Amino acid sequence: MLRTLFRRLFFSYLLLTLAALAVIGLLIYHLFHQYYVRIKEQELLSKSHEVASLVEPFLRSSPPAEGLNSLVDSLSAVLGARICVIDRQGRVVASACKIKVPPLKLPGTEEVLRGRSTTRHGHPYYFDEPVTLIALAPVVIRRSDQIVGGVVVQMPLVGITSTIDRVQQFILYAALASIPVAALLAFWLSSSISRPLQEMRKLAAQIAEGDFHSRLEVSSVEEVGQLARSFNALTAALERNIQAQRQFVADVSHELRTPLTSMQGFLEALLDGTVQDEEATRRYLHIILQEAQRLSRLISDLLDLSRMESGRYVLQKQPVDLNEIVQGVLWKLQPQAEAHEVSLTAQLPEEPLLVFADPDRLEQVITNLTDNAIRFNRPQGRVSISLREKDAFWEVQVTDTGQGIPPEELPHVWERFHKVDKSRSRGGTGLGLAIVKHIVEAHGGTVQVTSKVGEGSTFTFTLPAAVPSMGESEGL
């Protein structure tokens, strides 16, 4: 296909160049021909007036005075033209050429005898030799303005066409000499377009085979170069997506394997009779229940995140009071905070804080942030939730006094399955913060985190304070 494209481009550029050269050559030839003929017409007409002024004294008398023939022959030899003199009746009274037809039948003769000068393109059958131009001028007595005859001056064809033929040959030689240059230019242009496309085809084949490491060399800034850069960016994005998918599959497999392995081990211990006493049996069953609940949460979070990332989840927005959402989360997580010996408080304004949001998803955001703050806190630690208005947004902050997050980990906390403390394999799915980010951004807000190791972390998200028209819903 690309070889065909190269040939098409090559011959298209070549034919286009040759066609342009042919048109330019024809235009130059035509313009030069017209210009040269016009100059000759003016020159011949000027000579005819000079001849008319010279023969005027000879035509005052009838018949013309002697010596007119000798004058006409001499002028014809000097001017390099053929001269014919006619009287008022159109009879030839002196001539340096043989005319095949009566003068009155020559084009323009009648106009000359009425006192008007003219030029005509001659015809070979009027004269003994080919001609291209004829100039006719009246002979007028100067004092009385009386027309006493006219002169016909004709110039041979050879004298004009030889110069035009040389110009035509020069144009032809120039066109032939430009063909190799046009071919080289067409080859270069075709190669500059087809070569990057061929490289893109090869790279696309490598990508189809799973090789995402190759890149195109970009050597131009035109559209082809921009296409190559876009292709490289697409390849890099595909490579990142493939790596992310592989990492996602590995992370999911690991997260699923851990509770399943734990459940399998405890069930085998119960079935083979290793555990005999009732207290150990109850403890094993409780652990199996916790792992099953953890597995259920993981699957639920995976389904939620998948729907959010694909845009298939629809937010059911309505006016929501942030105070009520926060108070509900505090009541729900208070037992968990007491179990971890963590103080859970909130700083809420007295008036309602209305936002236009999905109440279930908004509760999920605050619950995930507060749950993390409790689980990763220290004994006798504190978790506080505060609300305040900031630039037409409501700002929600969840602050803890836990172990904090190292600076190098902060950019990655929103990634799926990312865990700051790699030694903690239990207690969370690693999807909570990724879900938080998707939900907040789907509501038109922003989310960020600040932290200091050993002192704690603060997770902050904002939501628009304005309340649009009711009944609105949109995709997540």
Residue, then its C-alpha position, 0 to 999 in steps of 0.5 A: m500500500l505504501r509503495t503504491l502511495f509513494r508511486r502515486l505521490f511521485f507521479s502526481y508531483l512529477l506530472l503536476t510540475l511538468a503540467a505547470l512548466a508546460v502552462i508557463g512555457l505556453l504562456i511565455y511563448h504566447l505573450f512573447h509572440q503577441y508582444y513581438v508581433r505588436i512591436k513589429e506592427q508599430e514599427l512597420l506602420s511607422k515605416s509606412h508613414e515615412v514612405a508615404s511622406l516620401v512618395e507624396p510629391f510624386l503623386r501630386s501629378s497624374p500620372p505620377a512623376e518619374g523616378l517613383n519606381s526607383l524610389v520604391d525599389s530603394l526604400s524596399a531595399v533599405l527597409g527590408a520590406r516590400i513596398c507598393v504604391i497605389d493612386r486614388q483609384g487603387r491602381v498600382v503606380a509603383s511596386a517592389c513586389k508582385i501582387k497576385v490580386p488587385p490592390l483594392k481587394l487587399p484587406g485594409t486598402e479601402e480604409v487607407l483610401r479613406g484616410r485611415s492607417t491600418t495593419r493586417h496579418g498578410h496572407p501568402y496568396y496575395f503575394d509571391e512570397p509568404v508574409t506575416l504583416i502588412a501596413l497600409a498608410p494613406v498618402v496625403i498632400r500636407r497643405s490641402d489634406q487631400i488623399v492622393g493614394g496610399v502605400v502598402v508595406q509588407m514584411p516577409l514571414v521568415g524575418i519574424t518567425s525565425t526569432i519566435d522559433r528561437v524563443q520557442q526552442f529555448i523554452l523547450y530546452a528549459a522545460l526538458a532540462s527541468i524534468p530531472v529537477a522536477a523528478l528529484l523534487a517529486f522523489w524527495l516530497s514523496s519520500s518525506i511523506s511516505r517514509p514516516l507512514q511506512e515507519m508508522r505501519k511497522l510500529a503499528a505491527q509491533i504494537a499489535e504483537g505486544d511491543f510498546h517500546s519502539r518510537l518514531e524519529v521526529s525530524s520535521v515540524e509539519e503535519v507529518g511530524q505532528l502526526a509522528r509525535s501524536f503516534n509516539a504519545l499514543t504508543a506511550a499511553l497504550e504502554r502505560n495502559i497495558q502496564a496499568q492493566r497488568q498491574f491491576v490484574a496482579d493487584v486484584s489477584h493478590e487481594l483476592r488470593t489473600p482472604l481466600t487463602s486465609m479462609q481455605g486454611f482455617l476451613e481445612a483446620l476445622l474439617d480435618g479435626t485439628v481444632q477440637d475446643e469450641e472457643a478455637t472453633r468460634r475464633y476460626l469461624h469469626i476470622i473466616l467471616q471477617e475474610a468473607q466480609r473483606l472479600s465482599r467489600l473488595i468485590s463491591d469496591l471493584l465493581d463501583l470503581s469499574r462503573m465510575e471509570s467507564g462512566r456507567y454510574v449515574l449520580q442521583k443528585q439532589p439538595v443535601d445538607l453536609n451537616e447531616i451527612v457528617q453527623g451520620v458518619l460520626w454516629k456510624l463510625q463511633p464504635q470503630a473509633e472507640a475500639h481503636e481508642v481514637s477520639l472522633t469529633a467534628q466542627l460543624p456550623e449551626e446553619p445547614l450547608l446545602v450542596f447539590a450531590d448524590p447523598d449516598r456517594l457523598e456519604q461514601v466519600i466521608t466514610n472512606l476518609t474517616d475510616n482510613a483516619i481511624r484505622f491508621n491512627r495511633p492509640q489515644g489519637r484524634v480524628s476531626i472533621s471540619l466544614r467551611e465555606k471557601d470561594a463559592f465551595w464548601e470545603v471538608q477536611v478530615t484530619d488525623t494524628g496518625q503516622g503520616i505519609p512520606p512525601e514520596e508516597l503522596p502523589h500515589v495515594w489516589e492510585r488503585f491498590h496503593k498502600v503506604d505501609k506495604s507491611r499492612s496486608r489486612g484492613g483495607t482494599g486499597l481502593g477507597l481513596a481511588i473511589v473518593k477521587h472519582i466521586v469528588e471530581a464527578h461532582g465538580g470538586t477537587v481533592q488533595v492531601t497534606s501530611k507530615v510523617g509522625e504528626g498525621s495527615t489532612f485530606t481535603f475535598t471541595l464541593p460547589a456550594a451553588v444549588p442547580s435546578m432540582g431533579e438533575s442527574e448525571g453520569l459518573 
